[in-house]
Amino acid sequence: MGRSKDSASFSTRTVQWLVYALFRCIEGVLWLLPLIVIWYIGRVLGAIAYVLGGKYRRLAQHNLRIAFGREKSPAELRRIAREHFRSLFANILCGFKLPLMTEAQICMRLQASGTERAQSAYNDERRPVLNLVLHASCWELLTQVPSMYVRGHQAAAIYQPLRNPWLNALVLRRREKLGYTLFDRQSGFNGPMKFMRDGGQVGVLVDQHAGDHGLWCPFFDRLASTTTIGALMAMRTDAVVLPMMVYNDGPARWRLLCAPEVRADPSQPGAEGLTLAINAAVEGLIRKQPEAWFWVHNRWKTPKPHFLLSNYRRGVAFPAGYDMERLQPFELLIRSPNWLGDACMAFPMVRAIKRGRPDLKITILGPDKLEELWLSMPEVSRYIAKPAKEGLFAVAKRIKATGVKFDAAVLCTNSTRSTLEIWLAGIPRRVGVRGSFRAKLLNQIIKPPKVKIDKEHHAHRYLRIAKGIGADIEQPGLWDSGTPPVSTSDGTIRVAVCAGAEYGPAKRWPLDRFAAVINQISAQHPQFRWQLVGAPNEKEMGEKLSAMLPAAPHENLVGKTRLSQLITTLRGCQLLLTNDTGTMHLAAALGIPTVSIFGSTCPIETGPLGDRHTVIQHKIECSPCFDRECRFGHYNCMQLVTPEEVAAAVLAHFPQASS
């Protein structure tokens, strides 16, 4: 084992030395060439890279669409992307040449403006300066010409060590030779801040994605994780914050701008406010020459696993007076369950996800029969209706036809087919639970609970998905719409009755018992009004039940309502009396109390959740069996439920009816 490690270490060192040797050979060739020639060679290489580097070309174009898609045409964005690749390669090659030149030679090719601001800071009681450095144009210039922008201060920089020890040592020798004090980023920031308190001038990069430790704030009107290091260092040292930007100024020529001091808005003091101001200043500098900035870096990266932002320590912040209409949305596609009841049980998940970030826009993909259901949720912005027998490629094409560039997709379904639809649509982040072949198509898998749960409610399974992407699933108000059942001024009590069940007869309490409950309550309490509801194929059942209610005031709507009309009907009622049905889950999702009769199924897994619901079930030896039809043919578990106990459960919801 020791030999194996030593061998691997020796191989690594050998490769690193060979890379170092190759770099010095390239430097030797560049030393022989004029800088202007190197510039044009780089532009040619950049043009080739634009054609061949599909991944990075698409990334640059994607980033440019985010930044300028609202104000520039697609043709203009492509032009900027092409010019960016040429500029990037030209500046990188020139950056290799610059350490081989004298500072005087470099200064002949560089113009600087605004550097008097650093001089003013030095004159003002030697206040320290924090230079905000951007990845733009030939940013290597800033390490080679300290005399162009350092005015009296001692100069320092925070650097990220290179993994190659030979290259790292070479860079350190060259920087220190120019008079820089270098601080290893991995060693923390106490050293740089002490240096600044002693009147130093420090440069820090501020335009990269800051990962899990950043503040999420608008950058080109799209939320991006932004480092707070610059703001914290400046506030703790009373430093003058001066952004630095290098621009292209002709072939092998550059222009250095030291921009005006950045200050926080008075209404937003503190590191958060200064970070917002820094972000705005950086954006303004990039706008002056977009092709010069580093667009092949994923500044708007989708974090993993928590792309919802409620769990991040620094959270989300917006500049004072920011117009939220300008904020570009984070587009999320959620694949709905196929059944009405299951879809309703996913409502708490959708509510939790929606509250997870302020820029979130939710699109639901699901069966066309559920469109009205999902669009009744204020959290849902659009619905993609999927016909029952539509093929994989047709569904993927339907998703793409929306014209929306989805950032992520969450799958409530467990099938490989539905995962393939999302994969074929090209959505980059695909989240779901593990299952056979589909695990290969997901790039974020929600793990099962560490402690195995024997019976778990479907709603909690969906909420576990929401938690896996960063949602707070303990917040109040997830379980219903928050709309209380309506009350009538004349004392009328409206109760909906769903006596059917599409799943099968094993879930249906006998019709004559439903009729007995309705007739018994109506005889004693004439203020009750009954609304019979059900699926289109249950129309005959509705007519039979209606015929059993000659003296009970009721309206038979079974098979006569669309889903949107059913929602309206339920919202006009104060209770639903029902079997274990999708309508039961719909009522629960709408905040309507229920009295639910269970037989072959398990209320622990699929019952309505909350203290406003009553479940009636008498278990026998075979319960729950989940059969569609009772294998014994006599429905003992259902026969044990009596009209008297169901009537008592209904009346318990209306104490005013007994007074």
C-alpha atoms as one frame of an Amber mdcrd trajectory, in Angstrom:
protein
   0.000   0.000   0.000   2.870   2.359   0.897   4.597   1.614  -2.402   1.407
   2.271  -4.305   1.011   5.697  -2.679   4.668   6.542  -3.270   4.350   5.452
  -6.888   1.243   7.580  -7.421   2.924  10.565  -5.767   6.008  10.124  -7.950
   3.817   9.935 -11.085   1.975  13.097 -10.079   5.216  14.987  -9.450   6.594
  13.791 -12.779   3.542  14.996 -14.676   3.656  18.333 -12.840   7.329  18.807
 -13.702   6.658  17.975 -17.365   3.828  20.538 -17.437   6.192  23.099 -15.903
   8.865  22.272 -18.470   6.365  22.596 -21.317   5.219  25.967 -19.981   8.810
  27.260 -19.877   9.325  26.035 -23.457   6.198  27.931 -24.569   7.513  30.999
 -22.747  10.784  30.610 -24.635   8.940  30.690 -27.955   6.831  33.662 -26.879
   9.973  35.523 -25.743  11.201  35.398 -29.358   7.938  36.762 -30.824   6.769
  40.388 -30.801   3.754  41.045 -28.590   1.626  42.141 -31.549   2.261  38.807
 -33.297   1.285  36.912 -30.135  -1.926  38.960 -29.994  -2.969  37.956 -33.497
  -1.992  34.313 -32.974  -4.237  34.312 -29.916  -7.130  35.772 -31.892  -6.813
  33.025 -34.500  -6.741  30.359 -31.773  -9.774  31.984 -30.175 -11.717  31.853
 -33.432 -10.889  28.144 -33.749 -11.862  27.504 -30.116 -15.223  29.210 -30.704
 -15.994  26.726 -33.480 -14.646  23.603 -31.784 -15.385  24.343 -28.118 -19.101
  23.615 -28.188 -19.518  23.323 -24.407 -17.840  26.656 -23.658 -19.398  28.382
 -26.654 -22.848  27.400 -25.397 -21.957  28.541 -21.877 -20.785  31.946 -23.115
 -23.903  32.369 -25.253 -26.115  31.312 -22.339 -24.463  33.837 -20.020 -24.733
  36.600 -22.612 -28.451  35.868 -23.059 -28.920  36.291 -19.321 -26.984  39.565
 -19.267 -28.154  41.188 -22.505 -30.970  39.055 -23.922 -33.542  41.758 -23.231
 -31.608  44.502 -24.994 -29.547  42.881 -27.773 -30.550  40.717 -30.720 -29.446
  37.068 -31.002 -27.117  38.057 -33.858 -25.477  40.711 -31.691 -25.052  38.244
 -28.833 -23.362  35.754 -31.167 -21.041  38.508 -32.393 -20.063  39.369 -28.815
 -19.459  35.683 -28.036 -17.167  35.256 -31.065 -15.241  38.406 -30.220 -14.988
  37.255 -26.599 -13.223  34.031 -27.622 -10.771  35.952 -29.822 -10.119  38.496
 -27.072  -9.773  35.832 -24.377  -7.150  33.768 -26.204  -5.241  36.840 -27.362
  -5.073  38.199 -23.819  -4.131  34.851 -22.269  -1.211  34.441 -24.665  -0.134
  38.043 -24.100  -0.393  37.379 -20.360   2.243  34.652 -20.745   4.530  37.113
 -22.537   4.167  40.034 -20.100   6.375  38.596 -17.262   9.205  38.376 -19.833
   8.988  42.121 -20.526  10.146  45.056 -18.439   7.609  47.237 -16.647   8.592
  50.162 -18.873   7.912  48.124 -22.027   4.476  47.139 -20.727   3.575  50.690
 -19.705   4.145  51.816 -23.303   1.154  49.668 -24.280  -1.108  50.641 -21.398
  -3.050  53.786 -20.640  -4.439  54.372 -17.159  -7.164  56.663 -15.898  -8.665
  57.310 -12.480  -5.530  56.279 -10.595  -5.524  59.646  -8.854  -8.254  58.161
  -6.653  -5.696  55.876  -5.034  -3.435  58.902  -4.525  -6.290  60.768  -2.825
  -6.815  57.850  -0.447  -3.108  57.869   0.409  -3.181  61.609   1.010  -6.231
  61.205   3.253  -4.355  59.983   6.319  -2.996  57.013   4.328  -6.368  55.307
   4.182  -6.022  51.751   2.895  -7.305  50.850  -0.557  -9.195  47.736  -1.556
  -9.016  47.204  -5.321 -11.887  45.154  -6.746 -10.318  43.121  -9.529 -12.289
  41.650 -12.459 -11.552  38.807 -14.853 -11.523  41.057 -17.896  -9.280  41.577
 -20.918  -5.630  41.003 -19.921  -6.068  41.066 -16.134  -2.494  39.738 -15.797
  -1.432  43.332 -16.463  -2.429  44.294 -12.919   0.281  42.025 -11.537   2.982
  43.489 -13.797   2.591  47.273 -13.514   2.025  48.287  -9.876   3.530  51.703
 -10.622   0.521  52.484 -12.854  -2.062  52.424 -10.062  -0.319  52.101  -6.680
   0.211  55.568  -5.182   2.279  55.550  -1.989   0.735  52.421  -0.520   2.440
  49.101  -0.144   0.879  46.717  -2.694  -0.490  43.260  -1.953  -2.720  40.673
  -3.539  -4.717  37.679  -2.394  -3.967  34.697  -4.589  -5.168  31.141  -5.086
  -2.139  28.793  -5.049  -1.590  26.724  -8.188  -1.655  22.948  -7.749   1.589
  22.611  -9.679   4.331  23.440  -7.136   6.890  24.439  -9.799   4.494  26.815
 -11.542   3.311  28.180  -8.203   6.882  28.908  -7.079   7.598  30.637 -10.394
   4.557  32.915 -10.066   5.426  33.800  -6.449   9.018  34.707  -7.343   7.891
  36.993 -10.145   5.185  38.754  -8.129   7.395  39.317  -5.117  10.158  40.656
  -7.381   7.745  43.427  -8.430   7.224  44.411  -4.795   3.920  42.648  -4.052
   3.125  41.065  -0.724   1.145  37.897  -1.440  -1.475  36.335   0.821  -2.614
  32.771   0.332  -6.430  32.752   0.125  -6.514  29.432   1.930  -4.847  30.996
   4.988  -7.769  33.336   5.658  -8.057  37.111   5.597  -6.551  38.262   8.892
  -3.175  38.815   7.245  -4.486  40.985   4.384  -6.648  43.048   6.779  -3.699
  43.736   9.104  -1.716  44.774   6.031  -4.519  47.179   5.055  -4.799  48.663
   8.548  -1.124  49.547   8.229  -1.960  51.597   5.131  -1.668  48.940   2.434
  -3.407  48.470  -0.902  -4.834  45.019  -1.607  -6.487  43.570  -4.708  -9.210
  40.940  -4.465 -11.208  39.202  -7.214 -14.950  39.848  -6.806 -16.704  38.738
 -10.001 -16.827  34.944  -9.676 -19.584  32.627  -8.469 -19.213  32.493  -4.670
 -20.839  29.108  -4.100 -22.595  28.297  -0.833 -20.906  31.135   1.074 -22.080
  34.035  -1.061 -24.893  36.550  -0.829 -27.560  35.959  -3.484 -28.279  39.252
  -5.201 -29.172  40.513  -8.686 -26.385  40.567 -11.265 -27.716  41.676 -14.641
 -31.151  41.160 -13.017 -30.561  37.486 -12.298 -29.784  36.169  -8.827 -26.137
  35.162  -8.468 -24.057  34.059  -5.492 -21.759  36.995  -4.777 -18.727  37.106
  -2.512 -18.955  39.336   0.558 -15.199  39.150   1.229 -14.469  42.532  -0.363
 -17.201  44.289   1.598 -16.212  42.679   4.910 -12.525  43.526   4.459 -13.301
  47.122   3.510 -15.638  47.698   6.451 -13.260  46.233   9.015 -10.325  48.319
   7.799 -12.113  51.545   6.791 -10.704  51.088   3.289 -11.519  53.042   0.142
 -13.131  50.594  -2.309 -11.903  51.181  -5.879 -12.962  48.844  -8.733 -10.306
  48.052 -11.359 -11.099  47.072 -14.940  -8.781  46.372 -17.870 -10.219  47.048
 -21.340  -8.947  46.183 -24.819  -7.673  49.320 -26.526  -6.469  48.040 -29.898
  -4.117  45.215 -30.937  -1.859  44.376 -27.974  -2.893  47.596 -26.263  -4.951
  48.092 -23.151  -6.637  50.678 -20.999  -6.753  50.494 -17.191  -9.642  52.189
 -15.418  -9.680  52.857 -11.701 -13.392  53.535 -11.192 -14.958  55.854  -8.588
 -15.167  54.718  -4.976 -17.993  52.313  -4.172 -20.162  53.119  -1.175 -23.215
  51.356   0.248 -26.619  52.978  -0.049 -27.317  54.868   3.222 -30.543  52.878
   3.630 -28.590  49.600   3.506 -25.539  49.952   5.733 -23.332  47.003   6.494
 -21.606  44.313   4.470 -24.822  43.338   2.689 -25.417  46.850   1.379 -21.787
  47.304   0.316 -21.823  43.946  -1.481 -24.911  45.040  -3.414 -23.159  48.279
  -4.368 -20.024  46.377  -5.446 -22.119  44.058  -7.600 -23.781  47.024  -9.303
 -20.396  48.675  -9.921 -18.991  45.480 -11.457 -21.986  45.193 -13.767 -21.540
  48.793 -14.887 -17.869  48.220 -15.750 -18.682  45.083 -17.767 -21.347  46.902
 -19.783 -18.750  49.310 -21.169 -17.007  46.521 -23.098 -18.952  43.240 -22.782
 -16.653  41.140 -24.973 -13.729  41.759 -22.602 -15.271  39.988 -19.575 -14.874
  36.285 -18.771 -18.153  34.835 -20.103 -16.960  31.199 -20.090 -17.214  31.182
 -16.293 -20.609  30.003 -14.980 -21.487  33.112 -12.965 -25.116  32.033 -12.577
 -24.415  28.463 -11.550 -27.295  26.388 -10.179 -26.082  25.239  -6.745 -26.211
  21.580  -5.821 -28.058  20.110  -4.067 -29.971  23.123  -2.687 -30.939  25.306
  -5.618 -33.680  26.778  -3.423 -32.112  29.515  -1.322 -33.932  29.455   2.036
 -31.155  27.432   3.735 -28.229  29.646   2.723 -26.684  31.519   5.630 -26.317
  34.866   3.862 -29.647  34.549   2.060 -31.004  36.855  -0.642 -30.756  40.650
  -0.832 -31.911  43.359  -3.221 -30.794  46.962  -3.680 -33.021  49.631  -2.164
 -35.966  50.374  -4.441 -35.207  47.439  -6.735 -38.020  46.747  -9.220 -38.829
  43.054  -8.760 -40.441  43.012 -12.210 -36.921  43.244 -13.646 -35.760  40.083
 -11.887 -35.197  37.223 -14.321 -36.935  34.033 -13.164 -35.397  30.754 -12.130
 -37.484  28.422 -14.300 -38.489  25.135 -12.669 -40.475  22.343 -14.331 -42.344
  19.951 -12.007 -43.615  16.664 -13.449 -47.032  16.112 -11.867 -48.307  12.741
 -10.659 -50.836  11.253 -13.081 -53.752  10.835 -10.650 -55.915  13.598  -9.198
 -55.432  12.445  -5.595 -51.665  12.094  -5.930 -51.458  15.512  -7.596 -53.360
  17.074  -4.690 -50.975  15.404  -2.241 -48.117  17.140  -4.094 -49.609  20.593
  -3.359 -47.692  21.035  -0.056 -44.460  20.220  -1.902 -45.179  22.838  -4.561
 -46.030  25.462  -1.928 -42.798  24.730  -0.050 -40.750  24.903  -3.256 -42.353
  28.160  -4.380 -41.388  29.841  -1.113 -37.794  28.681  -1.553 -36.573  31.587
  -3.680 -38.126  34.898  -4.759 -37.296  34.500  -8.449 -38.858  31.054  -8.841
 -41.343  30.457 -11.652 -43.070  27.062 -11.633 -44.331  25.214 -14.694 -46.218
  21.931 -14.244 -46.048  19.126 -16.807 -48.809  16.555 -16.489 -51.892  14.881
 -17.984 -54.266  17.214 -19.786 -57.076  16.192 -17.390 -55.241  17.899 -14.486
 -54.628  21.267 -16.147 -57.475  23.086 -14.391 -56.423  21.630 -11.042 -52.852
  22.900 -11.220 -53.766  26.282 -12.665 -56.033  26.820  -9.645 -52.847  27.062
  -7.532 -51.510  30.634  -7.318 -47.997  29.188  -7.030 -48.165  27.750 -10.578
 -47.391  30.074 -13.506 -48.034  27.788 -16.477 -49.106  24.245 -17.357 -47.894
  21.949 -20.134 -50.732  19.531 -20.888 -49.566  16.080 -21.974 -52.094  13.978
 -23.941 -52.479  10.438 -22.656 -50.888   8.560 -25.558 -48.295  11.080 -26.713
 -44.825   9.645 -27.400 -41.564  10.451 -25.653 -40.148  12.696 -28.354 -43.470
  14.492 -28.785 -43.570  15.349 -25.073 -39.962  16.563 -25.156 -40.799  18.668
 -28.205 -43.850  20.063 -26.396 -41.621  21.160 -23.486 -39.139  22.841 -25.838
 -41.975  24.524 -27.753 -42.714  26.703 -24.715 -39.515  28.605 -25.516 -38.568
  28.481 -21.831 -34.998  27.572 -20.862 -35.737  25.503 -17.774 -33.006  25.568
 -15.137 -34.159  22.423 -13.330 -36.882  19.788 -13.225 -38.407  17.932 -10.269
 -40.142  14.605 -10.912 -42.986  13.455  -8.661 -43.395  10.366 -10.833 -41.243
   7.249 -10.462 -41.278   5.998 -14.040 -38.322   5.823 -16.424 -40.558   7.104
 -19.216 -41.323  10.416 -17.520 -37.624  10.845 -16.718 -36.745  10.239 -20.369
 -39.175  12.982 -21.405 -37.338  15.473 -19.191 -33.904  14.242 -20.301 -34.818
  14.511 -23.982 -36.025  18.075 -23.377 -32.452  18.979 -22.373 -33.182  20.289
 -18.866 -29.777  20.413 -17.139 -30.765  19.566 -13.532 -33.105  16.593 -13.074
 -34.226  15.712  -9.557 -36.137  12.636  -8.390 -36.058   9.468  -6.326 -33.990
   6.487  -7.374 -35.524   3.762  -9.491 -34.014   1.149 -11.838 -32.757   2.605
 -15.116 -34.067   6.104 -14.439 -31.284   6.720 -11.906 -28.895   7.067 -14.851
 -31.012   9.917 -16.246 -31.193  11.849 -12.970 -28.301  14.026 -11.877 -29.675
  14.684  -8.396 -31.175  11.735  -6.551 -33.217  12.252  -3.387 -32.034   9.733
  -0.822 -34.519   7.693   1.240 -34.787   8.338   4.999 -31.866   6.999   7.047
 -34.347   5.161   9.262 -36.721   3.057   7.181 -40.336   4.179   7.506 -42.858
   1.346   7.330 -45.766   3.483   6.168 -45.261   7.038   4.941 -47.884   9.411
   3.624 -47.476  10.273  -0.063 -47.454  13.983   0.788 -44.423  13.453   3.035
 -42.633  11.597   0.240 -43.135  14.574  -2.023 -42.057  16.960   0.735 -38.846
  14.976   1.112 -38.074  15.884  -2.501 -38.692  19.552  -1.677 -36.386  19.313
   1.336 -33.713  17.704  -0.825 -33.528  20.813  -2.997 -33.502  23.242  -0.068
 -37.139  23.940   0.859 -38.275  24.587   4.405 -40.929  21.915   4.919 -41.756
  22.865   8.522 -43.197  26.297   7.749 -46.913  26.875   8.408 -49.538  27.026
   5.688 -48.270  24.212   3.452 -51.162  21.841   3.955 -54.058  23.820   2.561
 -54.804  26.903   0.541 -55.417  28.943   3.674 -58.936  29.770   2.463 -61.494
  28.898   5.163 -64.744  27.208   4.125 -67.482  29.695   3.261 -70.240  30.472
   5.706 -73.731  31.538   4.749 -75.674  34.417   6.241 -78.935  32.425   6.357
 -77.459  29.551   8.368 -77.509  27.084   5.442 -74.905  24.325   5.680 -73.640
  22.989   2.354 -72.036  19.563   2.284 -70.584  17.915  -0.809 -70.937  14.143
  -1.168 -68.615  11.980  -3.266 -69.986   8.431  -3.137 -67.903   7.033  -6.002
 -64.259   5.985  -6.374 -62.606   5.483  -9.769 -60.051   3.108  -8.253 -62.593
   0.315  -7.807 -65.579  -0.988  -5.814 -63.463  -2.007  -2.813 -63.147   1.696
  -1.941 -66.875   2.468  -2.234 -69.121   2.561   0.794 -72.600   1.277  -0.255
 -74.907   3.892  -1.805 -77.815   3.049   0.473 -75.654   3.941   3.477 -74.701
   7.312   1.996 -78.418   7.880   1.420 -79.206   6.855   5.011 -76.743   9.434
   6.373 -78.103  12.235   4.172 -81.757  11.423   4.915 -81.129  11.064   8.659
 -79.338  14.433   8.959 -81.840  16.246   6.703 -84.754  14.983   8.750 -83.285
  16.401  11.951 -81.504  19.469  10.521 -83.315  21.038   7.547 -80.603  23.697
   7.080 -78.344  21.124   5.365 -77.999  21.309   1.558 -76.232  18.470  -0.280
 -74.105  18.667  -3.442 -73.569  15.261  -5.097 -70.266  15.208  -7.027 -68.349
  12.601  -8.967 -66.428  11.638 -12.087 -67.913  11.657 -15.630 -68.166   7.838
 -15.718 -70.122   7.831 -12.428 -73.186   9.608 -13.806 -75.404   6.536 -13.361
 -74.273   6.188  -9.756 -75.228   9.816  -9.133 -78.717   9.270 -10.507 -79.224
   6.223  -8.274 -78.129   8.100  -5.166 -80.267  11.108  -6.080 -83.314   8.847
  -6.390 -82.711   7.645  -2.823 -83.029  11.203  -1.462 -86.656  12.198  -2.073
 -86.894  14.459   0.974 -83.314  15.713   1.264 -82.589  19.051  -0.463 -79.767
  18.265  -2.880 -78.281  18.949  -6.304 -76.944  16.108  -8.433 -73.724  17.287
 -10.157 -72.176  13.844 -10.652 -70.530  13.677 -14.077 -71.747  17.173 -14.941
 -68.799  19.327 -13.866 -65.361  20.045 -15.244 -62.510  20.019 -12.778 -62.574
  23.814 -12.466 -66.314  23.668 -11.719 -65.746  20.935  -9.134 -63.194  23.192
  -7.435 -65.734  26.027  -7.384 -68.394  23.691  -5.969 -66.116  22.432  -3.199
 -65.092  25.968  -2.286 -68.791  26.763  -1.833 -69.190  23.914   0.684 -68.291
  23.637   4.342 -67.589  19.898   4.358 -67.032  16.931   2.031 -68.430  13.478
   2.863 -66.484  11.025   0.744 -64.811   7.708   0.092 -61.015   7.585  -0.341
 -60.964   9.492  -3.650 -59.107  12.134  -5.563 -61.950  14.499  -4.671 -61.104
  13.933  -0.996 -57.522  15.064  -1.610 -58.732  17.987  -3.691 -60.975  19.191
  -0.855 -58.140  18.802   1.655 -55.822  20.795  -0.632 -58.457  23.538  -0.869
 -58.810  23.692   2.909 -62.250  22.036   2.992 -62.784  19.693   6.005 -63.664
  16.099   5.153 -65.295  13.044   6.633 -63.638  10.160   4.774 -64.631   6.490
   4.771 -61.725   4.078   4.226 -61.904   0.376   3.464 -59.213  -1.391   1.422
 -56.659   1.438   1.544 -54.471   2.944   4.253 -55.178   6.430   5.636 -51.643
   6.600   7.037 -50.341   6.675   3.463 -53.136   8.406   1.564 -55.527   9.954
   4.090 -56.250  13.688   4.315 -53.758  15.418   6.601 -54.637  17.948   9.275
 -56.874  18.273  12.319 -59.898  19.392  10.271 -60.404  15.925   8.796 -62.159
  12.838  10.173 -61.257   9.352   8.916 -63.588   6.408   9.613 -62.198   2.906
   9.123 -62.794  -0.518  10.689 -59.831  -2.772  10.086 -60.151  -6.509   9.727
 -57.555  -9.271   9.266 -56.860  -8.420   5.616 -56.745  -4.628   5.991 -55.345
  -2.817   4.177 -55.335  -4.989   1.058 -55.301  -2.218  -1.613 -57.418  -4.440
  -3.870 -59.648  -2.764  -6.441 -62.318  -5.414  -5.790 -62.781  -7.291  -2.549
 -61.374 -10.789  -3.013 -64.019 -12.164  -0.650 -66.888 -10.405  -2.381 -68.647
  -9.035   0.680 -66.645  -5.920   1.697 -66.614  -6.680   5.416 -64.424  -3.693
   6.227 -66.916  -1.354   4.561 -69.984  -3.088   6.031 -68.665  -2.437   9.539
 -68.974   1.330   8.994 -72.497   2.314  10.057 -74.617   5.283   8.887 -75.040
   6.346  12.513 -71.315   6.852  13.171 -70.833   8.641   9.847 -73.789  10.960
  10.549 -72.348  11.692  14.009 -68.949  12.509  12.437 -70.583  14.930   9.982
 -72.581  16.682  12.692 -69.476  16.956  14.906 -68.131  19.490  12.396 -71.207
  21.686  12.920 -71.875  22.141  16.646 -74.224  25.000  15.762 -76.549  22.505
  14.025 -77.206  20.690  17.318 -77.958  23.819  19.313
